[in-house]
Amino acid sequence: MLLSHTRDRGVLVITVHQDPGVDGSAMLLTRISDLVQACRPAPVVVVLDEPAARSSVVGVILRVHQLCGRLGTLMSVATHSAPVRRALEAGADTGGTRLVVHARADTAVTAACAAVA
């Protein structure tokens, strides 16, 4: 399973379970984008499980962040990988809503709930 999703306190939580590789990045982008659009205006937290915390996924997440900025949807990311957190923060679009990157998923969901309250 590439990804799964759930709602937690009104937040769409999308968990990417594995790295889709370069060939699967477009499919991953489409699937996440479809979920974001279907559940908007709910805030979004993307959780990257350890096998998914790779450079090919970083580009997908940054494009999803741009989409969320255009839609006015709050988005954050949770990953245990410090190098991936740094790559996301460095590559994030600074022209719109700031991409917040957390080390833990529960912290990301709580922060998203607080931001929209």
C-alpha positions in Angstrom: 0.0 0.0 0.0 1.5 3.3 -1.1 -0.6 5.6 1.0 -3.6 5.7 3.4 -5.7 8.5 4.7 -8.0 9.3 7.7 -9.6 12.2 9.4 -8.5 13.2 12.9 -10.4 16.0 14.6 -11.3 17.5 11.2 -7.8 17.2 9.8 -7.1 15.2 6.7 -4.1 12.9 7.6 -2.4 11.3 4.6 0.2 8.8 5.4 2.7 7.9 2.7 4.0 4.4 3.5 6.6 3.8 0.9 8.8 5.6 -1.6 7.1 5.4 -5.0 10.4 5.9 -6.8 10.9 8.3 -9.7 8.4 6.4 -11.9 5.6 6.5 -9.2 6.0 10.1 -8.2 3.4 11.4 -10.6 0.8 8.9 -9.4 1.6 9.8 -5.8 1.1 13.5 -6.6 -2.2 12.8 -8.3 -3.5 10.7 -5.4 -2.6 13.2 -2.7 -3.9 16.1 -4.8 -7.2 14.4 -5.3 -7.6 13.8 -1.6 -6.7 17.4 -0.7 -9.2 18.7 -3.2 -12.0 16.3 -2.1 -11.6 17.2 1.6 -10.9 20.9 1.4 -11.1 23.2 3.3 -9.9 20.7 5.9 -6.3 21.2 6.9 -3.9 18.6 5.7 -1.1 16.7 7.5 1.1 14.5 5.3 2.9 11.8 7.4 6.0 10.3 5.8 6.7 6.8 7.2 10.4 5.9 7.3 10.4 4.0 4.0 8.8 7.0 2.3 11.2 9.6 3.7 13.2 9.9 0.5 14.2 12.6 -1.9 11.7 11.5 -4.6 8.9 12.1 -2.1 10.2 15.6 -1.1 9.4 16.9 -4.6 5.9 15.5 -4.5 5.3 17.1 -1.1 6.6 20.5 -2.2 4.2 20.4 -5.2 1.3 19.4 -3.0 2.2 22.4 -0.7 2.0 24.7 -3.8 -1.5 23.3 -4.5 -2.6 23.8 -0.9 -1.4 27.4 -1.1 -3.5 28.0 -4.2 -6.5 26.4 -2.5 -6.0 28.3 0.7 -5.6 25.0 2.6 -3.3 24.7 5.6 -0.7 22.0 5.1 2.0 20.5 7.3 4.3 17.5 7.2 5.5 15.0 9.8 8.6 12.9 9.4 11.2 11.4 11.7 13.9 12.1 9.1 15.8 15.2 10.0 17.4 15.4 6.5 14.0 15.2 4.9 12.6 17.9 7.3 15.5 20.2 6.3 15.0 19.5 2.6 11.3 20.3 2.9 11.9 23.5 4.8 14.6 24.6 2.3 12.5 23.9 -0.8 9.1 25.2 0.4 7.4 27.9 -1.5 7.7 31.1 0.6 5.2 33.1 -1.4 2.1 31.6 0.3 1.3 29.8 3.5 4.3 28.5 5.3 5.0 24.8 5.2 5.3 23.6 8.8 7.4 20.5 9.2 7.1 18.4 12.4 9.0 15.4 13.7 5.8 13.7 15.1 2.4 13.2 13.5 0.4 13.8 16.7 2.1 17.2 17.1 1.3 18.1 13.5 -2.4 17.2 13.9 -2.7 19.1 17.2 -1.0 22.2 15.6 -3.3 22.0 12.6 -6.3 21.9 14.9 -5.1 24.9 16.9 -4.4 26.9 13.7 -7.9 26.6 12.4 -9.7 27.0 15.7 
